[in-house]
Amino acid sequence: MEPDRLNSPATFSMPLEVLGHELQFLQDPNSKHLGTTVWDASLVFVKFLEKNCRKGRFCPSKLKGKRVIELGAGCGVAGFGMALLGCDVVATDQVEVLPLLMRNIERNTSRILQMNPGSDSFGSIQVAELDWGNDDHIRAVGPPFDYIIGTDVVYAERLLEPLLQTITALSGPKTTILLGYEIRSTNVHEQMLQMWRRNFDVKIVPQSKMHPTFQHPSIQLFIMGSKPPERNTENTDQGSGQESDKVETSTEENDGRSSEEKVTDSVGDLVEEGCELVEKLPNEKLNDFETRRCGSMAARLLRDVKIA
């Protein structure tokens, strides 16, 4: 089992309640491809949508009919969340992952339509192959999209440039980019942020806006868009009348800490969280997400803590 993998090799199906729907996501933890496992950032992402869908930009009335493309969809959790809010989603990944992704989409779409016959609240979700940087694949999905989403798509330096090229090619002037990401490498994280900030207006979602259970200090959500033209920001904020459409975001500079300091602090958070979970064990049963975080904490501590 890979060091950062959170599921047991025997975990082939994961139940998940999303927006009142009981879904089942098949996995293949024995696969050599990382895309066949449900990763925690996708759970944080979809539960963020669930918490913020009652008003603002993520409510169904605002998302109905919006075109969404999911990059590195894997098991399809994040894309399904957008489809449940009325979006028309294209879930993409490499060809090796597509059979499992298609099974999850067919299985859960059938479940939703059977439980809610005649309902028009569900959008649509389909599957397409997309290798990042492949012009033929990009043209085939029909850009631009209203939303580009992805979770845990960055885990190696070599993926940064093709991911940026692909996002740029899929974007239009009004495209919103939503990415969920668990910090595993400080170096890759720093390079990723520098690259994104050169090309997009980058906001980090504060943890107060995330689901109270499905969140963790090492998992961040980013909302990005095209960089605004240089202008007087004082005039921009007055009389806009759009505050209800926004999810409050923050930039990394606001709290005065670098990404490296945050990663260091998150190791301490891991230890503190682990102690809290252990204290619960005698009297309470850990929920599924807490159990998964125990596996993640063990992997992170074994990798990050150096014993002199």
HUQUIQUI-V748634 format. One record per residue. N is the residue number from 1. D_CENTER is the distance of its C-alpha to the mean C-alpha in Angstrom with 1 decimal. Layout:
((N | D_CENTER) (N | D_CENTER))
This chain:
((1 | 23.0) (2 | 20.8) (3 | 20.7) (4 | 17.0) (5 | 16.7) (6 | 16.3) (7 | 17.9) (8 | 21.6) (9 | 23.0) (10 | 24.4) (11 | 21.1) (12 | 20.9) (13 | 19.5) (14 | 17.0) (15 | 17.8) (16 | 15.2) (17 | 16.3) (18 | 14.2) (19 | 16.1) (20 | 19.3) (21 | 18.9) (22 | 19.4) (23 | 17.4) (24 | 17.9) (25 | 15.7) (26 | 18.0) (27 | 17.2) (28 | 19.5) (29 | 19.3) (30 | 22.6) (31 | 21.3) (32 | 21.5) (33 | 18.2) (34 | 14.9) (35 | 13.2) (36 | 15.2) (37 | 13.7) (38 | 10.9) (39 | 9.1) (40 | 8.5) (41 | 5.0) (42 | 4.3) (43 | 7.3) (44 | 6.7) (45 | 4.3) (46 | 7.2) (47 | 9.7) (48 | 9.2) (49 | 10.1) (50 | 12.8) (51 | 14.2) (52 | 14.4) (53 | 15.6) (54 | 19.3) (55 | 20.0) (56 | 18.9) (57 | 16.7) (58 | 14.5) (59 | 17.6) (60 | 18.6) (61 | 21.6) (62 | 19.7) (63 | 17.2) (64 | 19.9) (65 | 20.5) (66 | 17.8) (67 | 17.0) (68 | 13.4) (69 | 12.5) (70 | 9.5) (71 | 10.0) (72 | 10.2) (73 | 9.5) (74 | 11.2) (75 | 12.1) (76 | 10.5) (77 | 8.8) (78 | 6.2) (79 | 9.3) (80 | 11.6) (81 | 10.3) (82 | 11.2) (83 | 14.3) (84 | 15.4) (85 | 15.5) (86 | 17.8) (87 | 16.0) (88 | 17.3) (89 | 14.5) (90 | 15.2) (91 | 13.0) (92 | 14.0) (93 | 14.5) (94 | 17.6) (95 | 20.6) (96 | 20.7) (97 | 17.5) (98 | 18.5) (99 | 21.0) (100 | 18.7) (101 | 16.0) (102 | 19.0) (103 | 20.4) (104 | 17.3) (105 | 17.3) (106 | 21.1) (107 | 21.3) (108 | 19.0) (109 | 20.2) (110 | 23.7) (111 | 23.1) (112 | 21.8) (113 | 24.7) (114 | 27.2) (115 | 26.3) (116 | 26.2) (117 | 28.9) (118 | 29.6) (119 | 26.5) (120 | 25.0) (121 | 21.9) (122 | 19.8) (123 | 19.1) (124 | 18.8) (125 | 16.7) (126 | 18.2) (127 | 17.6) (128 | 18.6) (129 | 19.1) (130 | 17.8) (131 | 18.6) (132 | 17.4) (133 | 20.6) (134 | 22.5) (135 | 24.2) (136 | 25.4) (137 | 22.0) (138 | 20.7) (139 | 23.9) (140 | 23.7) (141 | 20.5) (142 | 22.2) (143 | 20.5) (144 | 20.0) (145 | 17.1) (146 | 16.4) (147 | 12.6) (148 | 10.7) (149 | 7.0) (150 | 5.2) (151 | 3.3) (152 | 6.5) (153 | 8.6) (154 | 11.0) (155 | 13.4) (156 | 16.7) (157 | 18.6) (158 | 19.9) (159 | 16.6) (160 | 16.3) (161 | 19.1) (162 | 18.4) (163 | 14.7) (164 | 16.3) (165 | 19.1) (166 | 17.0) (167 | 14.9) (168 | 18.3) (169 | 20.0) (170 | 17.7) (171 | 17.9) (172 | 20.6) (173 | 22.0) (174 | 20.0) (175 | 16.5) (176 | 13.5) (177 | 10.6) (178 | 7.1) (179 | 5.0) (180 | 3.2) (181 | 6.3) (182 | 9.1) (183 | 12.4) (184 | 14.8) (185 | 17.2) (186 | 18.6) (187 | 20.2) (188 | 17.2) (189 | 15.2) (190 | 18.3) (191 | 18.8) (192 | 15.3) (193 | 15.8) (194 | 19.3) (195 | 18.5) (196 | 16.0) (197 | 18.4) (198 | 21.3) (199 | 19.8) (200 | 17.7) (201 | 17.9) (202 | 15.1) (203 | 14.3) (204 | 12.5) (205 | 11.7) (206 | 14.3) (207 | 13.9) (208 | 16.5) (209 | 14.2) (210 | 11.8) (211 | 13.1) (212 | 16.1) (213 | 15.5) (214 | 11.8) (215 | 11.4) (216 | 12.8) (217 | 14.4) (218 | 12.8) (219 | 9.1) (220 | 8.5) (221 | 6.8) (222 | 8.7) (223 | 10.5) (224 | 12.9) (225 | 16.0) (226 | 19.4) (227 | 21.5) (228 | 24.1) (229 | 27.7) (230 | 29.8) (231 | 31.3) (232 | 32.6) (233 | 29.7) (234 | 32.2) (235 | 33.1) (236 | 29.5) (237 | 28.7) (238 | 31.9) (239 | 32.3) (240 | 28.9) (241 | 28.5) (242 | 24.8) (243 | 23.6) (244 | 22.6) (245 | 20.1) (246 | 18.2) (247 | 15.6) (248 | 17.3) (249 | 15.7) (250 | 17.3) (251 | 18.0) (252 | 18.3) (253 | 22.1) (254 | 22.7) (255 | 22.9) (256 | 25.0) (257 | 23.2) (258 | 22.1) (259 | 18.9) (260 | 21.3) (261 | 22.7) (262 | 19.4) (263 | 18.7) (264 | 22.3) (265 | 22.0) (266 | 18.9) (267 | 21.3) (268 | 23.7) (269 | 21.1) (270 | 20.4) (271 | 24.2) (272 | 24.6) (273 | 21.8) (274 | 23.5) (275 | 26.8) (276 | 25.7) (277 | 24.3) (278 | 27.6) (279 | 29.6) (280 | 28.1) (281 | 29.1) (282 | 32.8) (283 | 32.3) (284 | 28.9) (285 | 26.6) (286 | 23.1) (287 | 20.4) (288 | 18.1) (289 | 15.2) (290 | 18.0) (291 | 19.4) (292 | 16.3) (293 | 16.2) (294 | 19.8) (295 | 19.2) (296 | 16.6) (297 | 19.2) (298 | 21.9) (299 | 20.3) (300 | 19.4) (301 | 22.9) (302 | 24.7) (303 | 23.2) (304 | 23.3) (305 | 26.5) (306 | 29.6) (307 | 32.9) (308 | 35.8))
